Amino acid sequence: MRFLRTLSPRRLTAIVVVVAALAATAAVAQAGLIGSDPKPEPKALDRAVLDAVNAPPVKGISARIEFTNSLLPAGTMPGGSPLVSGAEGRLWTTNDGRFRLELQSERGDAQIASDGKTLTVYDATAKKVYRLALPEEKAAREPQERATLAGVRKGLDRLAQAWTLSGAKPTSSAGRASYTVRIAPKDDGGLLGAGKLAWDAANGVPLRAAVYAQGQSDPVLELKATDISFGAVDDADVRVSVPSGVEAVDVDPPAGHDAKGTGTHADVTGVAAVQKRLGFDLSTPAKLAGLPRKEVRLVRFGDENGALSVYGEGLGGLVVLQREAGQGEEPGDSRLPQVNIDGATGTELATALGTFVTFERDGISYTVVGSVPPVAAENAARGLR
């Protein structure tokens, strides 16, 4: 204070001017930071959803994205595909539903695209392209009426019977004002903890989707836009360019449906009906790992029949696939841990969201999948006799 008293009026005035200028600069910088993180006004969840559903459609989307995949332990799968390890990339979509997602990594790129008729997945690391014929859409109907608040509330009430929903939290995503909702299973959700979805407050376009395992604060799966723009997209941006020499794999549609999704024969369900269509003895105990059998259905593996059995209900259930061994492709250089299933050597993939166990016995291949810990999946596998 003595120092200030001994200053001349001219010097004291100069210091005050400098301090005022610095304060003004800080205020401008703070305002800039606030402006770069916009958030919408608070809204109730039903109102936010209603506005998103009724928002005018955009002409197209171009975005930079980040894909996070922390499901698989490091070194589990060879090759380092960005589909497995996660990556950054680009996304393009058109106003008629066509899209292309491109993921880039040091070990190779991957692309997922749809032209409305075929879903294409090109994995440059594996040097394979997978194609799946999509169900043919029905003829366009009359334009639907705008959603109503009563209709939205009815849908949210139905969803809330099995899921806990948060409010619409005002957030900022990809530099856009957004709303984020958290959804979590009320009852047995297996290893699933929760999911989050963020959408643009102005046009309802999804900007982030994330999945969380039980007890974890970081997402195990996340796809989010980091930068996004809206406008017409060139046709070339939604086409996949596959180099020559890449192996093409055509993925068959589900059993009971042709490539157009019209259905070639009635679904075959029930233990007795499915057994008649199989060339091997079906294993369908009344319970597996303490879970009751709920359904048995005929499925197709290429040109061969197989069986799908469901045990338990909801996300905490188990699915069992059975087929004759030796069908399909070889698993390749998998580094999955081995597990003993009553003398049969199998493989096990344990992730944060579930467990996958496969083994063979007496010429039959068994696969057990569920959002359960490894011990539960192993016990279920040992119950298949």
C-alpha positions in Angstrom: 0.0 0.0 0.0 2.9 2.4 0.8 4.2 1.7 -2.7 0.9 2.9 -4.2 0.9 6.0 -2.0 4.4 7.0 -3.2 3.4 6.7 -6.9 2.8 9.8 -8.9 -0.8 10.4 -10.1 0.3 9.8 -13.7 1.9 6.4 -13.0 -1.0 5.4 -10.8 -3.4 6.2 -13.6 -1.4 4.2 -16.1 -1.5 1.1 -13.8 -5.2 1.4 -13.3 -5.7 1.6 -17.1 -3.5 -1.6 -17.6 -5.4 -3.5 -14.9 -8.7 -2.5 -16.4 -7.5 -3.6 -19.9 -6.4 -7.0 -18.5 -9.8 -7.4 -16.8 -11.7 -6.6 -20.0 -9.5 -9.0 -22.0 -10.2 -11.8 -19.4 -13.9 -11.1 -19.6 -13.9 -11.3 -23.4 -11.9 -14.6 -23.2 -14.3 -16.0 -20.7 -17.3 -15.1 -22.9 -15.6 -16.8 -25.8 -15.1 -19.9 -23.8 -18.8 -19.9 -22.7 -19.9 -19.4 -26.3 -17.8 -22.4 -27.5 -19.7 -24.6 -25.1 -23.4 -23.8 -25.8 -26.1 -25.4 -23.8 -29.9 -25.3 -24.5 -32.5 -24.0 -22.1 -33.8 -26.6 -19.6 -36.7 -28.8 -20.8 -38.7 -31.7 -19.4 -37.7 -35.0 -21.1 -41.1 -35.3 -22.9 -40.9 -31.8 -24.3 -37.3 -32.3 -25.5 -38.1 -35.6 -27.2 -41.2 -34.1 -28.8 -39.2 -31.2 -30.3 -36.6 -33.7 -31.5 -39.1 -36.0 -33.2 -40.9 -33.1 -34.9 -37.8 -31.2 -36.0 -37.5 -30.6 -39.7 -35.3 -33.2 -41.4 -31.7 -32.1 -42.3 -30.5 -32.4 -45.9 -27.5 -34.4 -44.9 -24.8 -34.8 -42.3 -21.0 -34.6 -42.5 -19.2 -35.2 -39.2 -15.9 -36.1 -37.6 -16.4 -38.9 -35.1 -14.6 -40.8 -32.4 -15.3 -44.5 -31.8 -14.3 -46.1 -28.5 -14.3 -49.8 -27.9 -12.9 -51.1 -24.6 -14.8 -54.4 -24.6 -12.0 -56.7 -25.5 -8.8 -57.2 -23.5 -5.6 -56.0 -25.2 -4.1 -58.6 -27.5 -7.3 -60.7 -27.6 -7.9 -60.4 -31.3 -5.1 -60.2 -33.9 -4.8 -57.5 -36.5 -5.8 -54.4 -34.6 -8.9 -53.6 -36.7 -10.4 -50.2 -35.8 -13.7 -52.0 -35.4 -12.2 -53.8 -32.4 -9.7 -51.3 -31.0 -11.6 -48.0 -31.7 -10.5 -45.1 -33.9 -11.3 -41.7 -35.2 -13.0 -41.1 -38.5 -15.7 -39.5 -40.6 -19.4 -40.0 -41.1 -21.6 -39.0 -44.0 -25.4 -39.5 -44.3 -28.0 -38.4 -46.9 -31.6 -37.4 -46.4 -32.8 -40.7 -47.9 -31.0 -42.9 -45.4 -27.7 -43.8 -47.1 -24.6 -43.5 -45.0 -20.9 -44.3 -44.8 -18.8 -44.5 -41.6 -15.1 -44.5 -42.1 -12.7 -45.4 -39.2 -8.9 -44.8 -39.5 -6.1 -46.3 -37.5 -2.3 -46.9 -38.0 -2.9 -50.6 -38.7 -5.7 -50.1 -41.3 -9.0 -48.6 -42.0 -12.6 -49.9 -41.8 -15.8 -48.7 -43.4 -19.5 -49.4 -42.8 -22.0 -48.2 -45.4 -25.5 -48.7 -46.6 -27.1 -47.8 -49.9 -30.6 -48.8 -48.6 -30.4 -52.2 -50.2 -27.1 -53.7 -48.9 -25.1 -53.2 -45.7 -21.4 -53.3 -46.5 -18.6 -53.7 -43.9 -15.1 -53.4 -45.3 -12.2 -54.3 -42.9 -9.0 -53.3 -44.6 -6.9 -55.0 -41.8 -8.5 -58.4 -42.4 -8.7 -57.7 -46.2 -12.4 -58.7 -46.3 -15.7 -57.1 -47.2 -18.9 -58.4 -45.8 -22.3 -57.7 -47.5 -25.7 -58.2 -46.1 -28.9 -57.8 -48.1 -31.3 -55.5 -46.2 -35.1 -56.1 -46.0 -36.9 -54.4 -48.8 -38.8 -51.4 -47.5 -42.6 -51.2 -48.1 -44.0 -48.6 -50.4 -44.1 -45.1 -48.9 -47.3 -44.4 -47.1 -49.0 -41.1 -46.6 -47.0 -38.6 -44.6 -47.4 -39.3 -40.9 -48.9 -36.7 -38.6 -46.7 -34.8 -36.2 -46.0 -36.5 -32.9 -48.0 -35.2 -29.9 -47.0 -34.7 -26.4 -49.5 -37.3 -25.3 -48.0 -39.8 -27.7 -44.5 -39.1 -26.5 -45.5 -39.4 -22.8 -47.2 -42.8 -23.6 -44.0 -44.1 -25.2 -41.8 -42.9 -22.3 -44.2 -44.5 -19.8 -44.0 -47.8 -21.6 -40.2 -47.5 -21.7 -40.1 -46.7 -18.0 -41.7 -50.0 -17.1 -38.3 -51.7 -17.6 -35.9 -48.8 -17.7 -35.0 -45.9 -15.4 -34.8 -42.7 -17.4 -33.1 -39.5 -16.4 -34.4 -36.1 -17.4 -33.2 -34.3 -20.5 -29.9 -32.8 -19.2 -28.8 -29.6 -21.1 -25.3 -30.4 -22.5 -22.9 -29.5 -25.3 -21.9 -32.1 -27.9 -19.7 -31.5 -31.0 -20.0 -27.7 -30.3 -23.8 -27.9 -30.5 -26.4 -27.3 -27.8 -27.7 -30.8 -27.0 -29.8 -32.8 -24.5 -28.5 -36.0 -22.9 -30.6 -38.7 -21.4 -29.3 -41.6 -19.3 -31.1 -45.0 -19.4 -30.5 -47.9 -17.1 -32.2 -51.3 -16.6 -34.5 -51.5 -13.6 -34.2 -55.3 -13.1 -31.7 -57.8 -14.3 -29.6 -56.0 -16.9 -26.8 -58.5 -16.9 -23.5 -56.7 -16.9 -25.0 -53.6 -18.5 -24.9 -50.6 -16.3 -26.4 -47.8 -18.4 -26.5 -46.1 -21.7 -26.4 -42.4 -22.7 -27.8 -40.6 -25.7 -27.2 -37.0 -26.7 -29.1 -35.3 -29.5 -28.9 -31.9 -31.2 -31.4 -29.5 -29.4 -32.2 -27.7 -32.7 -32.8 -30.7 -35.1 -32.9 -33.9 -33.1 -29.8 -35.4 -34.8 -28.0 -37.9 -32.5 -24.6 -36.6 -31.5 -23.3 -39.2 -29.0 -24.2 -42.7 -27.9 -22.4 -44.5 -25.1 -22.7 -47.8 -23.2 -21.5 -48.3 -19.6 -20.8 -51.6 -17.8 -21.8 -52.0 -14.2 -19.7 -50.1 -11.8 -17.7 -48.3 -14.5 -17.7 -44.5 -15.0 -16.0 -44.6 -18.4 -18.0 -46.0 -21.4 -16.9 -49.4 -22.9 -18.5 -48.4 -26.2 -19.0 -44.9 -27.5 -19.6 -43.3 -30.8 -19.7 -39.5 -30.7 -19.4 -36.6 -33.1 -16.6 -34.1 -32.4 -17.5 -31.8 -35.3 -20.6 -31.7 -37.4 -22.2 -29.8 -40.2 -25.5 -30.1 -42.0 -26.2 -29.9 -45.7 -26.4 -31.9 -48.9 -23.9 -34.8 -49.1 -22.3 -35.9 -52.4 -23.2 -39.4 -53.6 -19.5 -40.3 -53.7 -19.2 -39.7 -50.0 -21.5 -42.6 -49.1 -20.0 -45.2 -51.5 -17.4 -47.7 -50.3 -14.4 -48.2 -52.6 -13.1 -51.7 -52.2 -9.7 -52.6 -53.8 -9.4 -55.6 -56.0 -8.3 -58.8 -54.4 -10.3 -58.3 -51.3 -12.3 -61.4 -50.2 -16.0 -60.8 -50.4 -18.3 -62.6 -47.9 -22.1 -62.6 -48.4 -23.9 -62.8 -45.1 -27.1 -64.8 -45.2 -30.3 -63.2 -43.9 -31.9 -64.7 -40.8 -33.6 -68.1 -41.1 -37.2 -67.9 -42.4 -36.5 -64.8 -44.5 -35.2 -64.2 -48.0 -33.1 -61.3 -49.0 -36.2 -59.1 -49.3 -37.4 -60.0 -45.8 -40.6 -61.4 -47.0 -40.3 -64.8 -45.4 -39.8 -68.1 -47.2 -41.4 -70.4 -44.6 -43.1 -70.2 -41.2 -40.8 -69.9 -38.2 -40.1 -73.3 -36.6 -40.2 -73.2 -32.8 -40.4 -75.7 -30.0 -38.0 -78.5 -29.1 -39.9 -81.2 -31.0 -40.4 -79.2 -34.2 -36.8 -78.0 -34.3 -35.4 -81.5 -33.6 -37.2 -82.8 -36.7 -35.3 -80.4 -38.9 -31.8 -81.3 -37.4 -29.4 -84.0 -38.3 -28.1 -84.2 -34.7 -29.4 -84.6 -31.2 -30.5 -81.3 -29.7 -29.4 -80.5 -26.1 -32.2 -78.4 -24.4 -32.2 -78.9 -20.7 -35.0 -77.3 -18.8 -32.5 -75.1 -17.0 -29.0 -73.8 -17.6 -27.0 -72.0 -14.8 -30.3 -71.7 -12.9 -32.1 -70.0 -15.7 -35.3 -71.6 -17.2 -35.6 -72.4 -20.9 -37.8 -69.9 -22.6 -37.6 -70.6 -26.3 -36.1 -72.9 -28.9 -36.0 -71.8 -32.6 -34.6 -73.1 -35.9 -31.9 -71.0 -37.4 -29.8 -71.3 -40.5 -26.0 -71.5 -40.9 -25.4 -71.2 -44.6 -27.2 -74.2 -46.1 -27.4 -76.1 -42.9 -29.9 -76.0 -40.0 -29.1 -75.2 -36.5 -30.8 -74.3 -33.2 -31.1 -71.3 -31.0 -32.2 -71.6 -27.4 -33.0 -68.8 -25.0 -32.7 -69.2 -21.2 -33.9 -66.6 -18.7 -35.4 -63.2 -19.6 -34.1 -59.8 -20.4 -30.5 -58.8 -20.7 -29.4 -61.2 -17.9 -30.4 -64.2 -20.0 -28.4 -66.7 -22.1 -28.4 -67.7 -25.7 -27.2 -71.1 -26.9 -26.4 -71.9 -30.6 -26.0 -75.5 -31.7 -24.9 -76.7 -35.1 -22.9 -79.5 -36.7 -19.2 -78.9 -36.3 -17.0 -78.1 -39.3 -19.5 -75.7 -40.9 -18.5 -72.1 -41.8 -15.1 -70.5 -41.7 -12.2 -71.4 -39.5 -11.8 -69.1 -36.5 -8.2 -68.2 -37.6 -5.4 -66.9 -35.3 -7.5 -66.2 -32.3 -5.7 -65.5 -29.0 -8.8 -66.3 -26.9 -8.1 -68.1 -23.6 -8.9 -71.8 -23.5 -11.4 -73.3 -21.1 -12.2 -76.9 -20.1 -15.8 -77.9 -20.5 -16.1 -81.4 -19.0 -13.1 -82.6 -20.9 -13.8 -80.7 -24.1 -11.4 -77.8 -24.9 -13.2 -74.6 -25.7 -12.5 -70.9 -26.0 -13.8 -68.1 -23.9 -14.1 -64.3 -24.5 -14.9 -62.4 -21.4 -15.8 -58.7 -21.8 -17.1 -55.9 -19.6 -20.6 -56.5 -21.0 -20.8 -60.3 -21.4 -19.1 -63.7 -22.0 -18.8 -65.8 -25.1 -17.9 -69.6 -24.7 -17.6 -72.0 -27.6 -16.7 -75.7 -27.7 -17.2 -78.9 -29.6 -18.3 -82.3 -28.5 -19.3 -85.5 -30.5 -19.3 -83.5 -33.8 -21.6 -80.7 -32.5 -20.5 -77.1 -32.0 -21.9 -75.2 -29.1 -21.8 -71.5 -28.4 -23.0 -69.8 -25.2 -23.5 -66.1 -25.1 -24.8 -63.9 -22.4 -24.4 -60.6 -20.4 -23.1 -62.7 -17.5 -19.8 -63.3 -15.7 -17.5 -66.1 -17.1 -18.4 -68.5 -14.3 -22.1 -68.4 -15.3 -21.4 -68.9 -19.0 -19.0 -71.8 -18.2 -21.6 -73.5 -15.9 -24.2 -73.2 -18.7 -21.8 -74.7 -21.2 -21.2 -77.7 -18.8 -25.0 -78.2 -18.6 -25.3 -78.9 -22.3 -25.1 -82.7 -22.5 
